[in-house]
Amino acid sequence: MASLAQGPLADLLTALRERFPKIEVRISEGTSQAHAVTILKGRLDAAFIVGEPRLPGCDTRHLYDEVLFAAVPANHELALRSHLAWADLRDETLLVMADGSGPEVEGIIVRHLSTLGFRPKIAVQHVGRDNLLNMVGKGYGPTFAANSILGAAYPGVRFVPIEPAEIVSWSVVWPKNNANPALKRLLELSVASASSTLPIVA
């Protein structure tokens, strides 16, 4: 759901490379649930996860919040609005990724739009975030993206604020017994990047 186009994660990666160029960085995108499992199995030093999870043997620190925007085709009537209500998207086919942030986004859609006897139309796509947004630009339907995505341009896509705003909280989670010195540097920079980030766009 987060993007490296701008925002705290982008700032963190920039600062980490500038200050500690010899640290080897490997990034893995996936669902919060999948990252929680790999943290517990010791396969990741740290994970940036939606919410404030409490995992056994791990520490968690809330870092920052983002606002969700509706990403709509630029030629759609909804793209002309200054903001949207959730109900405005009720009759749309909404795109989500099968992996990555897809399950979290699908949960948000269902929470906001499902009513007794009605379930929103959700089309699960086996693509990454960039191609999902490219599908939006081709007219396949709207999706949702955090405000960090506003640092990137996608042809044929307009990002429209939603009211009431959906706030997505991000935390960093790491094993308490991880003695990797690079992890300590990462956590220090994570807090610094989060505290100096741009304010939420609403």
Backbone as CSV, one residue per row, in Angstrom:
resi,resn,N_x,N_y,N_z,CA_x,CA_y,CA_z,C_x,C_y,C_z
1,MET,0.828,-1.204,0.000,0.000,0.000,0.000,0.859,1.248,0.000
2,ALA,1.971,1.208,0.690,2.895,2.344,0.692,3.705,2.349,-0.603
3,SER,4.167,3.522,-0.965,4.984,3.654,-2.167,6.340,4.232,-1.782
4,LEU,7.333,3.914,-2.582,8.663,4.483,-2.384,8.840,5.754,-3.200
5,ALA,7.743,6.273,-3.769,7.836,7.502,-4.559,8.138,8.708,-3.687
6,GLN,7.530,8.741,-2.495,7.787,9.819,-1.540,7.329,9.341,-0.172
7,GLY,7.597,10.144,0.867,7.141,9.778,2.198,8.224,9.117,3.029
8,PRO,7.855,8.658,4.238,8.842,8.138,5.194,9.677,6.968,4.686
9,LEU,9.068,6.014,3.990,9.861,4.876,3.518,10.878,5.308,2.472
10,ALA,10.466,6.217,1.594,11.401,6.745,0.596,12.539,7.507,1.279
11,ASP,12.181,8.331,2.256,13.197,9.090,2.999,14.146,8.150,3.732
12,LEU,13.592,7.084,4.301,14.401,6.122,5.046,15.431,5.446,4.149
13,LEU,14.981,4.990,2.980,15.914,4.312,2.077,17.002,5.250,1.582
14,THR,16.631,6.506,1.333,17.625,7.498,0.899,18.661,7.720,1.998
15,ALA,18.181,7.933,3.230,19.087,8.196,4.351,19.977,6.989,4.635
16,LEU,19.410,5.790,4.553,20.188,4.585,4.830,21.322,4.426,3.824
17,ARG,21.025,4.653,2.549,22.055,4.517,1.515,23.120,5.593,1.641
18,GLU,22.697,6.830,1.990,23.655,7.930,2.111,24.582,7.762,3.311
19,ARG,24.040,7.335,4.436,24.831,7.265,5.672,25.579,5.948,5.834
20,PHE,24.990,4.872,5.302,25.614,3.556,5.469,25.657,2.829,4.132
21,PRO,26.459,3.328,3.196,26.448,2.772,1.838,26.921,1.331,1.756
22,LYS,27.610,0.814,2.782,28.115,-0.558,2.736,27.113,-1.584,3.256
23,ILE,26.005,-1.104,3.839,24.975,-2.032,4.290,24.207,-2.545,3.079
24,GLU,24.119,-3.869,2.977,23.355,-4.474,1.882,21.879,-4.486,2.255
25,VAL,21.070,-3.912,1.409,19.631,-3.808,1.665,18.883,-4.707,0.691
26,ARG,17.996,-5.530,1.225,17.111,-6.354,0.405,15.682,-6.079,0.840
27,ILE,14.826,-5.757,-0.107,13.445,-5.401,0.188,12.514,-6.484,-0.324
28,SER,11.518,-6.819,0.479,10.518,-7.813,0.104,9.138,-7.217,0.277
29,GLU,8.337,-7.185,-0.806,6.961,-6.722,-0.702,6.045,-7.913,-0.490
30,GLY,5.038,-7.735,0.333,4.091,-8.813,0.593,3.002,-8.335,1.519
31,THR,2.116,-9.240,1.911,1.046,-8.889,2.832,1.606,-8.727,4.239
32,SER,0.880,-7.991,5.061,1.286,-7.836,6.461,1.358,-9.201,7.142
33,GLN,0.398,-10.066,6.838,0.375,-11.392,7.450,1.605,-12.207,7.054
34,ALA,1.961,-12.153,5.779,3.129,-12.904,5.317,4.404,-12.374,5.952
35,HIS,4.513,-11.043,6.082,5.704,-10.479,6.708,5.773,-10.822,8.186
36,ALA,4.633,-10.883,8.855,4.621,-11.278,10.264,5.185,-12.689,10.426
37,VAL,4.812,-13.577,9.525,5.305,-14.956,9.583,6.813,-15.003,9.372
38,THR,7.310,-14.241,8.379,8.750,-14.287,8.106,9.556,-13.635,9.226
39,ILE,8.979,-12.628,9.889,9.647,-12.047,11.057,9.766,-13.093,12.157
40,LEU,8.675,-13.808,12.435,8.670,-14.822,13.489,9.617,-15.975,13.173
41,LYS,9.824,-16.244,11.882,10.748,-17.309,11.484,12.189,-16.822,11.367
42,GLY,12.425,-15.537,11.624,13.778,-15.001,11.584,14.320,-14.760,10.199
43,ARG,13.452,-14.647,9.198,13.909,-14.457,7.823,13.988,-12.988,7.418
44,LEU,13.437,-12.101,8.235,13.524,-10.662,7.999,14.066,-9.994,9.258
45,ASP,14.871,-8.954,9.065,15.339,-8.173,10.201,14.252,-7.255,10.730
46,ALA,13.452,-6.703,9.838,12.388,-5.777,10.232,11.326,-5.772,9.151
47,ALA,10.103,-5.469,9.560,9.000,-5.385,8.608,8.203,-4.125,8.880
48,PHE,7.785,-3.467,7.808,6.899,-2.306,7.915,5.489,-2.812,7.620
49,ILE,4.645,-2.798,8.649,3.357,-3.476,8.600,2.234,-2.500,8.928
50,VAL,1.099,-2.692,8.256,-0.080,-1.884,8.537,-0.591,-2.190,9.947
51,GLY,-0.980,-1.142,10.677,-1.494,-1.311,12.034,-0.379,-1.322,13.055
52,GLU,-0.670,-1.832,14.237,0.319,-1.949,15.304,0.291,-3.378,15.840
53,PRO,0.836,-4.297,15.061,0.762,-5.716,15.441,1.574,-6.023,16.695
54,ARG,1.114,-7.006,17.428,1.824,-7.492,18.605,2.211,-8.941,18.336
55,LEU,3.483,-9.150,18.027,3.974,-10.483,17.714,4.833,-10.993,18.864
56,PRO,4.711,-12.261,19.199,5.509,-12.810,20.309,7.005,-12.703,20.029
57,GLY,7.741,-12.215,21.021,9.187,-12.094,20.888,9.637,-10.930,20.028
58,CYS,8.722,-10.022,19.725,9.055,-8.894,18.850,8.693,-7.564,19.501
59,ASP,9.375,-6.529,19.071,9.030,-5.161,19.450,8.339,-4.496,18.268
60,THR,7.448,-3.551,18.587,6.700,-2.817,17.566,6.758,-1.335,17.884
61,ARG,6.948,-0.518,16.865,6.943,0.932,17.055,6.118,1.580,15.945
62,HIS,5.094,2.344,16.360,4.305,3.090,15.369,5.192,4.162,14.762
63,LEU,5.124,4.299,13.435,5.994,5.258,12.750,5.238,6.446,12.168
64,TYR,4.220,6.183,11.378,3.539,7.291,10.704,2.189,6.828,10.193
65,ASP,1.392,7.779,9.750,0.066,7.510,9.187,-0.004,8.053,7.762
66,GLU,-0.810,7.396,6.955,-1.080,7.879,5.599,-2.586,7.903,5.364
67,VAL,-2.999,8.682,4.382,-4.390,8.766,3.986,-4.579,8.013,2.669
68,LEU,-5.676,7.268,2.559,-5.982,6.593,1.301,-6.666,7.548,0.328
69,PHE,-6.271,7.460,-0.924,-6.908,8.190,-2.014,-7.564,7.177,-2.945
70,ALA,-8.628,7.596,-3.600,-9.191,6.783,-4.678,-8.415,7.097,-5.946
71,ALA,-7.932,6.071,-6.607,-7.274,6.229,-7.905,-8.303,5.878,-8.966
72,VAL,-8.729,6.858,-9.752,-9.818,6.651,-10.721,-9.330,6.989,-12.132
73,PRO,-9.921,6.346,-13.142,-9.551,6.702,-14.519,-9.807,8.189,-14.764
74,ALA,-8.886,8.856,-15.419,-8.989,10.301,-15.626,-10.209,10.685,-16.450
75,ASN,-10.718,9.777,-17.270,-11.884,10.095,-18.095,-13.204,9.664,-17.447
76,HIS,-13.145,9.245,-16.195,-14.348,8.842,-15.453,-14.979,10.074,-14.832
77,GLU,-16.293,10.082,-14.705,-16.965,11.237,-14.121,-16.514,11.510,-12.688
78,LEU,-16.104,10.471,-11.963,-15.649,10.657,-10.584,-14.341,11.448,-10.516
79,ALA,-13.577,11.431,-11.607,-12.293,12.142,-11.624,-12.480,13.649,-11.608
80,LEU,-13.686,14.113,-11.910,-13.947,15.552,-11.931,-14.270,16.105,-10.548
81,ARG,-14.468,15.242,-9.585,-14.853,15.677,-8.241,-13.638,16.143,-7.445
82,SER,-13.865,17.090,-6.525,-12.776,17.535,-5.643,-12.533,16.521,-4.537
83,HIS,-13.543,15.736,-4.197,-13.408,14.655,-3.235,-14.554,13.674,-3.466
84,LEU,-14.429,12.482,-2.905,-15.444,11.449,-3.059,-15.908,10.956,-1.699
85,ALA,-17.154,10.543,-1.637,-17.643,9.784,-0.492,-17.492,8.303,-0.824
86,TRP,-17.412,7.468,0.195,-17.287,6.031,-0.062,-18.462,5.527,-0.895
87,ALA,-19.659,6.076,-0.633,-20.854,5.634,-1.361,-20.759,5.915,-2.855
88,ASP,-19.942,6.894,-3.251,-19.774,7.197,-4.671,-19.137,6.038,-5.432
89,LEU,-18.457,5.159,-4.702,-17.744,4.047,-5.328,-18.518,2.739,-5.249
90,ARG,-19.715,2.810,-4.713,-20.515,1.605,-4.443,-20.776,0.773,-5.702
91,ASP,-21.033,1.415,-6.828,-21.405,0.688,-8.043,-20.228,0.418,-8.976
92,GLU,-19.027,0.764,-8.541,-17.839,0.560,-9.374,-17.247,-0.830,-9.156
93,THR,-16.554,-1.340,-10.171,-15.735,-2.538,-9.997,-14.373,-2.077,-9.504
94,LEU,-14.040,-2.446,-8.289,-12.838,-1.946,-7.625,-11.702,-2.958,-7.755
95,LEU,-10.553,-2.464,-8.192,-9.398,-3.329,-8.418,-8.554,-3.446,-7.151
96,VAL,-8.093,-4.654,-6.869,-7.127,-4.868,-5.777,-6.094,-5.880,-6.248
97,MET,-4.937,-5.845,-5.644,-3.893,-6.817,-5.953,-4.170,-8.121,-5.206
98,ALA,-3.751,-9.221,-5.795,-3.880,-10.514,-5.124,-2.902,-10.607,-3.957
99,ASP,-1.727,-10.012,-4.135,-0.693,-10.067,-3.098,-0.430,-8.655,-2.568
100,GLY,0.676,-8.494,-1.881,1.046,-7.177,-1.367,-0.033,-6.628,-0.453
101,SER,-0.481,-5.417,-0.750,-1.475,-4.761,0.091,-2.903,-5.155,-0.265
102,GLY,-3.068,-6.017,-1.274,-4.402,-6.368,-1.744,-5.377,-6.796,-0.658
103,PRO,-5.013,-7.769,0.180,-5.953,-8.198,1.220,-6.345,-7.081,2.189
104,GLU,-5.396,-6.214,2.548,-5.734,-5.102,3.438,-6.696,-4.127,2.763
105,VAL,-6.422,-3.821,1.489,-7.292,-2.900,0.755,-8.684,-3.512,0.594
106,GLU,-8.749,-4.792,0.290,-10.044,-5.451,0.147,-10.833,-5.377,1.452
107,GLY,-10.139,-5.561,2.579,-10.813,-5.455,3.871,-11.382,-4.070,4.118
108,ILE,-10.654,-3.042,3.707,-11.129,-1.662,3.868,-12.364,-1.421,3.002
109,ILE,-12.322,-1.916,1.763,-13.468,-1.754,0.858,-14.708,-2.414,1.445
110,VAL,-14.554,-3.644,1.888,-15.695,-4.383,2.439,-16.246,-3.668,3.671
111,ARG,-15.375,-3.157,4.511,-15.821,-2.480,5.738,-16.629,-1.224,5.421
112,HIS,-16.210,-0.482,4.396,-16.885,0.778,4.075,-18.128,0.611,3.205
113,LEU,-18.148,-0.403,2.352,-19.205,-0.476,1.341,-20.185,-1.626,1.512
114,SER,-19.837,-2.649,2.271,-20.757,-3.774,2.425,-21.924,-3.404,3.331
115,THR,-23.109,-3.808,2.927,-24.307,-3.656,3.743,-25.076,-4.964,3.682
116,LEU,-26.126,-5.071,4.454,-26.924,-6.287,4.469,-27.437,-6.573,3.062
117,GLY,-27.056,-7.708,2.504,-27.496,-8.089,1.169,-26.701,-7.483,0.036
118,PHE,-25.667,-6.691,0.342,-24.864,-6.082,-0.724,-23.391,-6.251,-0.428
119,ARG,-22.650,-6.708,-1.422,-21.191,-6.797,-1.317,-20.597,-6.096,-2.534
120,PRO,-19.623,-5.210,-2.333,-19.052,-4.476,-3.471,-18.374,-5.401,-4.475
121,LYS,-18.326,-4.943,-5.724,-17.679,-5.713,-6.789,-16.170,-5.474,-6.715
122,ILE,-15.440,-6.523,-6.434,-13.986,-6.437,-6.282,-13.336,-7.369,-7.294
123,ALA,-12.432,-6.830,-8.100,-11.714,-7.626,-9.100,-10.263,-7.782,-8.641
124,VAL,-9.908,-8.994,-8.260,-8.550,-9.281,-7.780,-7.633,-9.510,-8.973
125,GLN,-6.555,-8.746,-9.026,-5.617,-8.810,-10.149,-4.249,-9.309,-9.675
126,HIS,-3.660,-10.211,-10.422,-2.353,-10.765,-10.060,-1.240,-9.932,-10.699
127,VAL,-1.190,-8.682,-10.290,-0.181,-7.740,-10.786,0.373,-6.965,-9.598
128,GLY,1.455,-6.243,-9.828,2.008,-5.371,-8.808,1.280,-4.033,-8.788
129,ARG,1.682,-3.166,-7.859,1.002,-1.879,-7.686,1.058,-1.033,-8.955
130,ASP,2.224,-0.966,-9.614,2.347,-0.121,-10.803,1.386,-0.563,-11.901
131,ASN,1.329,-1.855,-12.177,0.447,-2.319,-13.242,-1.021,-2.247,-12.832
132,LEU,-1.308,-2.352,-11.540,-2.687,-2.157,-11.101,-3.127,-0.726,-11.415
133,LEU,-2.250,0.240,-11.139,-2.575,1.630,-11.440,-2.614,1.875,-12.947
134,ASN,-1.780,1.162,-13.700,-1.863,1.274,-15.156,-3.188,0.722,-15.668
135,MET,-3.726,-0.307,-15.013,-5.047,-0.824,-15.382,-6.128,0.216,-15.108
136,VAL,-5.974,0.948,-13.994,-6.904,2.042,-13.710,-6.870,3.039,-14.867
137,GLY,-5.674,3.409,-15.302,-5.522,4.365,-16.397,-6.116,3.885,-17.706
138,LYS,-6.240,2.553,-17.863,-6.832,1.987,-19.081,-8.344,1.832,-18.955
139,GLY,-8.892,2.258,-17.799,-10.336,2.242,-17.652,-10.933,1.004,-17.026
140,TYR,-10.115,0.147,-16.408,-10.648,-1.089,-15.837,-11.350,-0.894,-14.500
141,GLY,-11.211,0.280,-13.905,-11.904,0.550,-12.644,-10.994,1.251,-11.663
142,PRO,-11.580,1.776,-10.590,-10.792,2.462,-9.570,-10.068,1.488,-8.646
143,THR,-9.093,2.005,-7.937,-8.462,1.287,-6.837,-8.134,2.322,-5.762
144,PHE,-7.343,1.942,-4.794,-6.992,2.840,-3.696,-5.491,2.837,-3.493
145,ALA,-4.968,3.985,-3.095,-3.527,4.110,-2.883,-3.261,5.091,-1.751
146,ALA,-2.200,4.842,-1.012,-1.806,5.754,0.065,-1.206,7.020,-0.520
147,ASN,-1.212,8.104,0.278,-0.777,9.389,-0.277,0.692,9.425,-0.677
148,SER,1.503,8.452,-0.257,2.894,8.414,-0.711,2.991,8.167,-2.215
149,ILE,1.927,7.612,-2.819,1.942,7.348,-4.258,1.851,8.633,-5.059
150,LEU,1.456,9.739,-4.413,1.292,10.994,-5.135,2.615,11.533,-5.670
151,GLY,3.720,10.945,-5.241,5.018,11.352,-5.758,5.341,10.742,-7.110
152,ALA,4.458,9.873,-7.622,4.673,9.234,-8.923,3.543,9.627,-9.867
153,ALA,3.822,9.555,-11.161,2.812,9.897,-12.166,2.377,8.634,-12.894
154,TYR,1.064,8.492,-13.079,0.504,7.361,-13.809,-0.431,7.906,-14.884
155,PRO,-0.128,7.658,-16.154,-0.963,8.194,-17.238,-2.419,7.744,-17.110
156,GLY,-3.318,8.696,-17.257,-4.734,8.370,-17.247,-5.322,8.115,-15.883
157,VAL,-4.590,8.446,-14.820,-5.069,8.197,-13.456,-5.146,9.514,-12.688
158,ARG,-6.235,9.710,-11.978,-6.360,10.863,-11.089,-6.616,10.355,-9.681
159,PHE,-5.894,10.950,-8.716,-6.040,10.571,-7.313,-6.968,11.569,-6.632
160,VAL,-8.052,11.068,-6.065,-9.085,11.915,-5.482,-9.226,11.593,-3.995
161,PRO,-9.232,12.609,-3.118,-9.415,12.357,-1.681,-10.782,11.740,-1.391
162,ILE,-10.845,10.950,-0.343,-12.091,10.316,0.080,-12.494,10.878,1.440
163,GLU,-13.770,11.150,1.615,-14.293,11.606,2.899,-15.424,10.672,3.343
164,PRO,-15.421,10.221,4.615,-14.377,10.474,5.603,-13.086,9.753,5.233
165,ALA,-11.982,10.364,5.617,-10.673,9.824,5.253,-10.421,8.486,5.950
166,GLU,-9.773,7.601,5.231,-9.320,6.334,5.796,-7.841,6.478,6.116
167,ILE,-7.511,6.402,7.400,-6.128,6.557,7.839,-5.479,5.186,7.963
168,VAL,-4.329,5.041,7.328,-3.567,3.794,7.401,-2.332,4.035,8.257
169,SER,-2.237,3.317,9.358,-1.086,3.450,10.264,-0.016,2.434,9.896
170,TRP,1.230,2.869,10.000,2.364,1.995,9.695,3.249,1.848,10.924
171,SER,3.679,0.627,11.166,4.591,0.334,12.270,5.777,-0.459,11.740
172,VAL,6.866,-0.384,12.457,7.996,-1.255,12.172,8.043,-2.315,13.267
173,VAL,8.262,-3.564,12.871,8.285,-4.701,13.784,9.610,-5.430,13.601
174,TRP,10.215,-5.839,14.710,11.485,-6.550,14.614,11.638,-7.506,15.794
175,PRO,12.412,-8.591,15.613,12.624,-9.550,16.694,13.497,-8.943,17.802
176,LYS,13.102,-9.160,19.044,13.863,-8.608,20.172,15.276,-9.168,20.236
177,ASN,15.449,-10.411,19.791,16.766,-11.061,19.920,17.653,-10.865,18.693
178,ASN,17.271,-9.975,17.788,18.065,-9.737,16.586,19.209,-8.785,16.930
179,ALA,20.424,-9.300,16.845,21.605,-8.514,17.227,22.298,-7.877,16.027
180,ASN,21.697,-7.911,14.868,22.293,-7.338,13.663,22.518,-5.833,13.875
181,PRO,23.771,-5.362,13.844,24.015,-3.930,14.055,23.362,-3.043,12.996
182,ALA,23.166,-3.577,11.797,22.503,-2.798,10.758,21.045,-2.522,11.126
183,LEU,20.431,-3.443,11.877,19.046,-3.248,12.298,18.928,-2.035,13.212
184,LYS,19.873,-1.884,14.117,19.858,-0.730,15.022,19.900,0.575,14.225
185,ARG,20.757,0.639,13.211,20.842,1.845,12.376,19.528,2.079,11.639
186,LEU,18.938,0.998,11.121,17.669,1.106,10.400,16.578,1.669,11.313
187,LEU,16.502,1.169,12.543,15.461,1.626,13.465,15.663,3.092,13.847
188,GLU,16.910,3.484,14.064,17.193,4.888,14.386,16.758,5.798,13.242
189,LEU,17.081,5.403,12.012,16.710,6.213,10.858,15.202,6.176,10.605
190,SER,14.552,5.055,10.930,13.103,4.945,10.749,12.380,5.997,11.576
191,VAL,12.789,6.131,12.818,12.153,7.110,13.706,12.431,8.527,13.200
192,ALA,13.668,8.782,12.784,14.025,10.118,12.296,13.255,10.457,11.024
193,SER,13.140,9.503,10.100,12.425,9.745,8.842,10.946,9.993,9.092
194,ALA,10.358,9.220,10.006,8.934,9.354,10.285,8.619,10.705,10.940
195,SER,9.503,11.157,11.826,9.227,12.403,12.542,9.412,13.625,11.665
196,SER,10.164,13.485,10.575,10.415,14.646,9.711,9.633,14.582,8.411
197,THR,8.694,13.643,8.329,7.962,13.476,7.063,6.994,14.627,6.829
198,LEU,6.545,14.743,5.587,5.554,15.750,5.254,4.248,15.431,5.958
199,PRO,3.446,16.444,6.285,2.167,16.179,6.919,1.241,15.418,5.984
200,ILE,0.272,14.744,6.593,-0.699,13.980,5.822,-1.452,14.892,4.875
201,VAL,-1.618,14.454,3.642,-2.407,15.201,2.663,-3.856,14.783,2.823
202,ALA,-4.742,15.720,3.038,-6.162,15.352,3.240,-7.028,16.164,2.279
